[in-house]
Amino acid sequence: YANYTKVGNLVRLTGNFYALASTGMNTSNQIFAHGVPFTADGTQVCFARLSYFNNIDNTQFGTHWQINNGETVLRLLKMDDNAGASSNTPVNWGHIQSQNYFGIQFTMVYITTQ
């Protein structure tokens, strides 16, 4: 589930996606959340709590949702240690423990064009 509150051009989006499975997905498919209620004004991020993930090693951290300027799609990304902002790479279905369900929790505040 997810919900939002909008005050002026500021949106607070909270999500709790749980009991998700990788059925029908291959390991290279990236994880997106479509249907964000308002278009972003500028690229913005929020950190996400993940459960039941694997293949994210100790030099990768900072799993986060990113919404890009002019879009309504969240992309689940991670950062590589000491690589800078350009190192944001996708979290994909290959990072999920296939024998378990997984979940993502987050709260994002972003600026909208509307």
C-alpha positions in Angstrom: 0.0 0.0 0.0 1.0 3.6 -0.4 -0.5 7.0 0.5 0.3 10.6 0.0 -0.4 14.1 1.4 0.1 17.2 -0.8 0.5 20.7 0.6 1.2 23.3 -2.1 3.9 21.8 -4.3 5.2 19.5 -1.6 4.2 15.8 -1.6 4.8 13.3 1.2 4.6 9.8 -0.1 4.7 6.7 2.2 4.8 3.2 1.0 5.0 -0.3 2.4 5.3 -3.0 -0.3 5.4 -6.5 1.2 4.8 -10.1 0.3 6.2 -9.4 -3.2 7.6 -12.3 -5.1 9.8 -12.6 -8.2 7.5 -15.0 -10.1 7.8 -14.4 -13.8 10.8 -12.1 -13.5 14.3 -12.7 -14.6 17.3 -11.6 -12.5 18.1 -8.6 -14.7 14.6 -7.0 -14.4 14.9 -3.7 -12.4 12.4 -2.8 -9.7 10.2 0.3 -10.4 7.0 1.7 -8.7 4.7 3.3 -11.3 1.8 5.7 -10.5 3.4 8.3 -8.3 0.5 10.9 -7.9 2.4 14.0 -9.1 5.2 14.8 -11.5 8.6 15.5 -9.8 10.2 18.9 -10.2 13.9 17.9 -10.1 15.5 14.6 -9.3 15.0 13.5 -5.7 15.7 10.5 -3.5 14.7 8.8 -0.3 16.3 5.9 1.5 14.4 2.6 1.6 14.4 -0.3 4.1 14.6 -3.6 2.4 14.0 -7.1 3.7 14.9 -10.5 2.4 17.5 -9.3 -0.1 20.8 -10.9 -1.1 23.6 -10.2 -3.6 24.0 -6.7 -2.2 27.5 -6.9 -0.8 29.2 -4.8 1.9 30.6 -2.4 -0.6 27.1 -1.5 -1.8 24.8 0.4 0.4 22.3 3.2 0.4 19.4 1.5 -1.2 16.9 4.2 -2.2 14.0 5.2 -4.4 14.8 7.9 -6.9 12.3 9.9 -8.8 13.7 11.8 -11.8 12.7 15.3 -13.0 9.5 15.3 -15.0 8.6 11.7 -14.1 6.1 9.8 -11.9 8.1 6.6 -11.6 10.2 5.5 -8.6 13.4 3.5 -9.4 15.0 1.4 -6.7 18.7 2.0 -6.7 21.8 1.4 -4.6 25.2 3.1 -4.3 28.7 1.6 -4.6 31.2 2.6 -1.9 33.5 5.5 -2.7 32.1 5.8 -6.2 30.2 9.1 -6.0 26.6 9.9 -7.1 27.2 8.5 -10.6 27.5 5.0 -9.1 23.8 4.7 -8.5 22.9 1.3 -10.0 19.6 -0.5 -10.2 18.5 -3.0 -7.6 17.0 -5.9 -9.7 15.1 -9.1 -9.1 18.5 -10.9 -8.9 19.0 -9.2 -5.5 16.0 -11.0 -4.1 16.2 -14.3 -2.2 13.9 -16.3 -4.5 12.8 -18.7 -1.8 11.4 -15.8 0.2 9.0 -12.9 -0.2 10.5 -9.5 0.3 9.4 -6.0 1.3 10.2 -2.4 0.9 9.3 0.5 3.3 9.9 4.2 2.6 8.8 7.7 3.2 9.6 10.3 0.5 9.1 14.0 0.4 9.4 15.5 -3.0 8.6 18.8 -4.9 6.1 18.6 -7.7 5.5 20.8 -10.7 1.7 20.8 -10.1 
